[in-house]
Amino acid sequence: MTELSTSTCAPKAEDITCWPDGDGAHLGEVWRRAFDWKSDDYDVVLLEDTVRLRELGILDELS
């Protein structure tokens, strides 16, 4: 994976959403409305942004 701190790429279904409560899911699941019961205040973290994924503690889970 490439080390990025920011990216200008368009989000993809495989990218990660992170809610303030620490929950997360693939963006495609959110787009398919599997998480409609959760708030819409999530952040999208691109898979290429390994810096942010490491900060969130989920990089190893994705590798």
N, C-alpha and C positions, 0 to 999 in steps of 0.2 A: 504494500500500500504506500501511497505517496504522502509525505508529510505536508500538510497544509494547515494554516491557521484560519484562512478565509477562502472562500471560493465563489466564483461567479457562475458556476454551472447551474443549469435548471435541475430541480429536484427530480429524482426517479423513484419508482415504487419500492426499490430496495433500500432507499435511504431510511434513516431512523428518526422517529419522532420521540421527543422527551417532554413529559409533563412536569410541572413544578413539584409534584408529589413523588417524583422519581420513577414513575411508570414509563414504559417505552414500548414502541411497536414499530413495525415497518410502515412506512408512509403509505404503501399500497393498501394495507389493511385499513388505514384511516380513510383513504379514498373510497374503499368498498363499504364504508359505513359500519365497520365492525366495532368501532369505538364511539358511536354516537352518544352513548351514555356518559362519556367523559367531556370535559370542557374543551373549548377550541383554543386554549391558550398554550399550546405546545410549541416547542422549537423543533425545527427540522435540521438534522445534522447529516451532511452528505457523507457517504461511505468513504470518500476520498479524504475527508478531514480527520486524519488519524490523531492529530493533536487533540481535538475536541472529544473524540471517542475515547481516547486514553483518559482525559480529564473526567469523563463520566463513568469510567471504570467498566466499559463494555467492549473495548477493543479486543480483548482476549476471547470473549464469547463469540465474536464474529469471525475470528481467524480460524 
